Amino acid sequence: MIAPAHNAPRQQHTISIVGVLLTTVLLVTPGVVRANPAQAKSVVVLPADATQTALTAPKQQPANRPSSWRGMRMIGAVAGVHVGFAVWTYFAWYAGQVQSDTFLIRDEGWFGPETYAGGADKLGHGFSNYALTRGTAQLFESAGVSRTPRLILANVMTMASFLIVEMKDGYHHGFGFSWGDMIANFTGNALGTAMELWPALDRAIDIRLRYVPSDDFVSRVAGNAANFGEDYSGMLFAVYLKGSAIDWRFTGRAELGGILRYVNVGIGYRALGFKPIRRRLRVQALSLRIALDLQAVLEDYVFGGRNSAPHRFVHFASEILTLPMTSKGVHLFEIRRNSEP
């Protein structure tokens, strides 16, 4: 049975907060210079005068900070992201809410038209775990952590963060622990791990969110501005195939690769009229999407492969977000439900 709208549980996906926190951390993090572990060591014998000069000359400061300091910065950044997430969830969903003495479990359904969010909440959980897993793993990579340990750490920290929130839901009236949310969380973790494990898959596919605050959210922003994570009417989830991943020589016109590398084609999903205000008319829509690959444009014309802090900021943001006005869709299929809110 679907819970009434006023009792619908507040879902714990971090759509915008994850992007803001991770990209801010990436922006302020210093560039990473990787040392070559295979560098050969040699002994050089200097003449007496050269030795004296070397002993008396002022010592030169290293151009880069020690790797241990860089590692500490990155670990602190990762901790800050997850602590920031915990603080945000408290103010978005739990501040002032009535707690329960018993552990509540709620079955919310999946994508049914009578569910409280039309399935957008499940996509939100999956996307948030995907983004947080990848962002955490890339922060550890910048600290020099090898692939297997950083992926394990990223998965454990992300799953723990969302498990804690789900457990808190279980002890709050009107909320409730959801196994469906947990499945969506694990799915997002798996997708993020797969992208980090297989660079070819990462180069071929983007999983992105486009978010523009809905009129319903803006009209109620004074009530709880922190809860933008449930503004599902303003969200579009999409999976894109990147034009740069296709070898256009099979068409006999290889020059197409120079133009279409900046074009993404994909499938998008929206749930309108469910949240933040449940409307009489509710729409679930699939669309064929065409989008600008902003990441490819910036790589080619702005950053040129540099490993600077602004570059890492933009690269990660364009990996998970679609800017407004950079995509266009054509409806493929939709379900319209006109009933009591």
C-alpha positions in Angstrom: 0.0 0.0 0.0 1.3 3.4 -0.9 1.6 5.9 2.0 -0.3 9.2 1.7 1.6 12.1 0.4 2.0 13.8 3.7 3.5 10.7 5.2 5.8 9.9 2.3 9.4 9.3 3.5 12.0 11.7 2.7 14.6 10.0 0.6 18.3 10.3 1.1 19.9 11.1 -2.2 22.5 13.8 -2.4 22.1 15.0 -6.0 23.3 18.5 -5.7 25.2 18.4 -2.3 27.5 15.6 -3.6 28.4 17.6 -6.7 28.9 20.8 -4.7 31.1 19.2 -2.0 33.2 17.0 -4.2 33.8 19.6 -6.9 34.7 22.3 -4.3 37.2 19.9 -2.7 38.7 19.1 -6.1 39.0 22.8 -6.9 41.0 23.7 -3.8 43.2 20.6 -3.9 46.7 21.2 -5.2 48.0 19.5 -8.4 49.4 16.0 -8.2 52.8 15.2 -9.6 53.4 11.5 -9.7 56.9 10.2 -8.9 58.4 7.4 -11.0 59.2 4.5 -8.6 61.6 3.1 -11.1 64.0 6.1 -11.0 67.6 4.9 -10.8 69.8 6.1 -8.0 73.4 7.0 -8.8 76.5 8.2 -6.9 78.4 11.2 -8.3 81.9 12.0 -7.1 82.5 15.8 -7.2 85.8 17.6 -7.2 86.8 19.2 -3.9 85.8 22.7 -4.9 82.4 21.6 -6.2 81.8 19.6 -3.0 82.6 22.7 -0.9 80.2 24.8 -3.0 77.5 22.2 -2.6 78.0 22.2 1.2 77.9 26.0 1.5 75.2 26.8 -1.0 71.7 27.5 0.4 69.4 24.6 0.2 66.7 24.7 -2.5 63.1 24.1 -1.3 61.4 21.3 -3.2 59.0 22.5 -5.9 56.2 20.2 -4.6 55.0 19.4 -1.2 55.9 15.9 0.2 53.6 13.1 -0.8 52.8 12.5 2.8 51.3 16.0 3.2 49.4 15.5 -0.1 48.0 12.3 1.2 46.9 13.9 4.5 45.2 16.7 2.5 43.3 14.2 0.4 42.2 12.1 3.4 41.0 15.2 5.1 39.1 16.2 2.0 37.4 12.8 1.8 36.4 13.0 5.5 35.1 16.5 5.0 32.9 15.4 2.1 31.3 12.6 4.1 30.9 14.6 7.2 29.4 17.4 5.2 26.9 14.9 3.7 25.9 13.8 7.2 25.4 17.4 8.3 23.3 18.2 5.3 21.0 15.1 5.7 20.4 16.2 9.3 19.1 19.6 8.4 17.3 18.4 5.2 15.3 15.6 6.8 15.7 15.0 10.5 15.9 18.4 12.3 12.7 18.7 14.3 11.3 15.4 13.3 9.6 13.0 15.7 11.7 9.9 16.5 10.2 6.4 16.8 10.9 3.9 19.6 10.6 1.0 17.2 12.4 0.3 13.9 10.1 1.0 11.0 10.4 -0.7 7.6 8.5 0.7 4.6 7.9 -0.7 1.2 7.7 2.3 -1.2 7.5 0.4 -4.5 9.7 1.2 -7.5 8.4 3.0 -10.6 4.7 2.7 -10.2 2.6 5.8 -11.1 1.1 5.7 -7.6 4.4 5.6 -5.8 5.4 8.7 -3.9 8.2 9.8 -6.3 7.5 7.8 -9.5 10.9 6.0 -9.2 12.9 9.2 -9.3 13.9 8.6 -5.7 15.4 5.3 -6.6 17.3 6.8 -9.5 18.4 9.5 -7.1 19.8 7.0 -4.7 21.6 5.2 -7.4 23.0 8.3 -9.0 24.2 9.8 -5.6 26.0 6.6 -4.7 27.6 6.4 -8.2 28.8 10.0 -7.9 30.0 9.8 -4.3 31.9 6.5 -5.0 33.6 7.9 -8.0 34.5 11.2 -6.4 35.9 9.5 -3.3 37.9 7.1 -5.4 39.4 9.9 -7.4 40.4 11.9 -4.3 42.2 8.8 -3.0 43.9 8.4 -6.4 45.2 12.0 -6.2 46.7 11.0 -2.9 48.6 8.2 -4.6 46.5 5.3 -3.3 46.6 2.4 -5.7 43.5 1.2 -7.5 42.3 -1.7 -5.4 42.6 0.0 -2.0 41.1 3.2 -3.1 38.1 1.5 -4.7 37.5 -0.6 -1.5 37.8 2.6 0.6 35.4 4.5 -1.6 32.8 1.8 -1.6 33.0 1.2 2.1 32.8 4.9 3.0 29.9 5.6 0.5 27.9 2.5 1.6 28.4 3.4 5.3 27.2 6.9 4.8 24.0 5.9 3.1 23.4 2.9 5.5 23.6 5.3 8.4 21.0 7.6 6.8 18.8 4.6 6.0 19.0 3.4 9.6 18.1 6.9 10.8 15.0 6.7 8.6 14.0 3.6 10.4 13.8 5.4 13.7 11.8 8.4 12.5 8.0 8.6 12.1 6.8 9.0 8.5 10.1 7.8 7.2 11.1 4.1 7.4 14.0 1.9 6.3 13.7 0.9 2.7 15.2 -2.2 1.1 14.5 -0.7 -2.3 16.7 2.3 -1.4 19.5 -0.1 -0.3 19.3 -2.0 -3.6 19.5 1.3 -5.5 22.5 2.4 -3.3 24.4 -0.9 -4.1 23.6 -0.5 -7.8 25.1 3.0 -7.9 28.2 1.8 -6.0 28.6 -1.0 -8.6 28.3 1.3 -11.5 30.8 3.8 -10.1 33.3 1.0 -9.4 32.9 -0.4 -12.9 33.6 3.1 -14.4 36.8 3.4 -12.3 37.9 -0.2 -13.2 37.4 0.1 -16.9 38.5 3.4 -18.5 37.2 2.3 -21.9 33.7 2.1 -20.4 34.1 5.5 -18.8 35.2 7.0 -22.1 32.1 5.5 -23.8 29.3 6.3 -21.4 28.3 9.1 -19.1 25.6 8.9 -16.3 24.5 12.5 -15.7 22.0 14.6 -13.9 20.4 17.9 -15.1 18.8 19.9 -12.3 16.9 23.1 -12.5 14.9 24.1 -9.4 11.2 23.5 -10.1 8.5 26.1 -9.5 7.1 24.0 -6.8 10.4 23.9 -4.9 10.9 27.6 -5.3 7.4 28.3 -4.0 8.2 26.2 -0.9 11.9 27.0 -0.4 11.2 29.1 2.7 9.9 25.9 4.4 13.1 23.9 4.1 15.6 25.2 1.6 18.0 22.4 2.5 15.8 19.7 1.1 16.5 20.4 -2.6 17.4 16.7 -2.8 13.7 15.8 -3.1 12.9 18.3 -5.8 12.4 15.5 -8.3 10.3 17.6 -10.6 13.4 19.6 -11.4 15.6 16.6 -12.2 16.4 14.8 -15.4 18.4 11.5 -15.1 20.2 10.4 -18.3 22.6 7.8 -19.7 24.6 9.0 -22.7 26.7 7.4 -25.3 29.6 9.6 -26.1 30.4 10.4 -29.8 34.1 10.5 -29.0 34.0 6.8 -28.2 32.8 5.8 -31.7 35.3 5.0 -34.6 33.6 6.9 -37.4 35.8 5.3 -40.1 33.2 2.5 -40.5 30.9 5.0 -42.2 33.6 5.8 -44.8 33.7 9.4 -43.5 36.3 9.6 -40.8 36.0 13.3 -40.7 32.6 12.9 -38.8 34.7 12.0 -35.8 36.0 15.6 -35.6 32.4 17.0 -35.3 30.4 14.3 -33.6 32.9 13.8 -30.8 31.2 16.7 -29.1 27.7 15.1 -29.3 26.2 12.7 -26.8 23.1 10.6 -27.5 21.1 8.9 -24.7 18.0 8.1 -22.8 16.5 10.4 -20.1 13.9 10.0 -17.4 11.7 12.5 -15.5 9.0 12.2 -12.9 6.9 15.4 -12.8 4.2 16.3 -10.3 5.2 13.8 -7.6 7.6 15.8 -5.4 8.1 18.4 -3.9 4.3 18.9 -4.3 2.1 16.0 -5.3 -0.1 17.2 -8.1 -3.3 15.8 -9.5 -1.6 15.3 -12.9 1.6 13.2 -12.6 3.8 12.3 -15.6 6.6 9.8 -16.0 8.5 10.3 -19.2 11.3 8.7 -21.2 13.0 10.8 -23.8 15.6 10.5 -26.5 18.3 13.0 -25.6 21.0 14.8 -27.6 23.5 16.7 -25.5 26.7 18.7 -25.9 29.7 16.9 -24.5 31.0 19.8 -22.5 33.8 17.7 -21.1 35.2 17.0 -24.6 34.9 20.7 -25.6 36.8 21.9 -22.5 39.4 19.2 -22.8 40.2 20.2 -26.4 39.9 24.0 -26.2 40.5 25.0 -22.6 42.6 22.6 -20.5 44.5 20.6 -23.1 45.1 17.6 -20.8 46.6 19.7 -18.0 46.3 18.3 -14.4 45.5 21.5 -12.6 42.9 22.0 -9.8 40.4 23.8 -12.1 40.8 21.1 -14.7 40.0 18.4 -12.1 37.0 20.4 -10.9 35.5 20.8 -14.3 36.4 17.3 -15.5 34.5 15.7 -12.5 31.6 18.1 -12.7 31.1 17.5 -16.4 31.3 13.8 -15.8 28.1 13.7 -13.6 26.2 16.9 -14.5 24.5 18.2 -17.6 24.2 22.0 -17.6 20.8 23.6 -18.5 20.4 24.5 -22.1 23.0 22.0 -23.3 20.6 19.1 -24.0 17.4 18.6 -26.0 14.9 15.7 -25.8 12.2 14.1 -27.8 9.5 12.1 -26.0 9.6 8.3 -26.5 7.1 7.1 -23.9 5.2 8.5 -21.0 2.7 7.6 -18.4 0.2 10.2 -17.3 -1.8 9.7 -14.1 -4.7 12.1 -13.4 -6.0 11.3 -10.0 -6.3 12.6 -6.5 -2.9 13.9 -5.1 
